[in-house]
Amino acid sequence: MTITFPLRRLSVAFMFATLSMGATAQNTDCNEAKNDTAQATCCSAPKLNIVQPTYPGGKEALIKFLSKNIHYPDLAETYDVEGSVKMTFVVGRDGKVKDIAAKDCKLDRFNTTKFSQETEVKQQQLKKQFSLLFAKEGARVIRKMPKWTPGTVDGKPADVKYTLPIRFVNPNK
């Protein structure tokens, strides 16, 4: 689902999805089993009841939080750059966000006229810089998030990995 927000000088579209959520719990990872018997028992265990973490107030509240806090970088506006970044993080057993990382930073479009005025080396440097700017902005905002309601595995709080794709769109388009 893609949602576009009109903001002050910012229009950010959030491709809002929970793509790779995996819960971790003790004694459920077959790779950590101590012997063949334990491994067979672990792997033949019934499926776990996993409940995903939730942002306080739900998805609508998360979208509102992101729309208020994400800023389109000024340098990206100069070159009319748009792109996306997949942010991953873990919602801990205590509901705190941790282990924030950016994956798949992509530039979808930019002003080719302005870009062509730069040397090839400078163009490559700018592309890396824009990807880094989008990743840093995503991480900055995720660090500001309040505690979530933690996910659970069989009724017990568990660390859960969450993926949040964020799309940066030039607000002046």
N, C-alpha and C positions, 0 to 999 in steps of 0.2 A: 504494500500500500504506500503510495507517495502522497505526502501532504505538503502543500506550499503555504508559507506564512508571509503575509505582508507585515514588515516591521519597519522601525525608524528608517534605517538605511540598509536594512537587511531583509533578504528574502531567502530563507533556507528551506529546502525541501528535505524532509526526513523520510527516507525509505525505511519505514518502521517495521522491523521484523525481529523475531527472536530465532535466528537461524541455527546457531549451533549451541544449544543448551545441553550440557551434560552434567549430571550431578555426580558428586563423589561421596562415597561413604566408606567407613572402615569395614574391612572384611568382605568387600564386594568386588574387588579387583582380582581377577584370576591370575594376573601376572605377579601378584604379590603373595600368592599361596606358597606355603612352606614346603609342601610335599605333594606327591601325586594324588593322594587320597583327599587332601584338603582342596586341591585344585578341582578334582572331579565334583566334590560337594559344592564348591563355590559356583562352578559353571552350570551345574544342573539345578541350582536354586530357582525358585519361582521368580517371576518378574517383580521388580521393585515398584512400589507406589511412589512416583515422583511428582511433587507439586513444585511448579516453577516459582521463583521469587516475583514479587510485585512491587512496583513503585508506589509510594503512598498516594492514594487517590486514583490509581490505575493508569492506563495508557493515556487517557486524555490529560491527566495531570502531568505526566511525563512530557508529553508534547508541549504543553503550556510552559513547563520549566525550560525545556530546550529552546523554545521560541523566544523566551525572555533573555536567555543567557548566552546563546551562540552569536558571535559577531563575525561577519564576513570581513576577511583581512583587507586592509587598504591597498596593499601592493597587488593583491589579486584583482581589485577593482581597476587599478591602473592598466592592467593588461587584459581586462575583461575575461578573467579565468573562471571557469566553472569546473567542479570536480566532485569526487566523492571519496569517502574513507570509511572503512569498516572498523569500528571501535569494538574491542573485546575487553571484557572485565569480568571479575568474579564477584558475585554477591555472596559475602561471607555468612557464616552461621549466625553472626551477630547483626546481619543486615547492612554492614558497612561494605562499601565498594572498594575493591583492591585489585592489584595485578592488571592495571590498565595498559592496553597495547593498541597500536594502530596497525591494521593490515590492509592490503590492497588499496593504497592511495592511488587514485586515478584522476588524471586531468581529462575532462571530456571536451572542452572547447576553450579557445583563447583567441584574442584579436591577432589574426595572422599578419596584418599590416604592421602593427607595432612590434610583433615578434620578429618579423623579417628584417627589421632595422637593426637588430642585435646580431652580434657574431654568433657562429654556431656554438662555440664554447659557452658564451653567455646565455644562449637559449637553453642549453642543457642545465646550466647552473640555476636558471630561473625555474625550470620545470621541477627540479629537486627541491628548490626553496618553496614553491607553491605546495607541493605534496607535504612537506614538513610543516608549513603553516597550517594546513587543514588538519593534520594529525595533532599538532600541538593544541589547536583550538578545541578539537573534540575531547582531548584528554583534560584540558583545563576545565571544561564544563562538567565532564563526568566526575572530576574530583570534587566539584561543588555540590553534587547531589546529596540529598539527605539520606538517612538510613532507609533501606528497603525492608519490606517484610520478607524474611529469608525463605528460601526454598526448603522443602523437606524431602526426606527419603524415608519411607515407611513411618511417617509421623515425627521424625526427628530432624531438627535443623541440619542443613548440609550446605557446603560450598557449591555454588552453581555458576557455571560459565555462561555469560550472556553476550550476544553480538548485537550491536546497534549500528546499522549503516546510516551515515549522515551525508547528505548531498548539499553542497554549497553552490548557490545560484547568485549571480550578480543581481543586486537589488535594484539596479537602475535599468534593467531590461524588462 
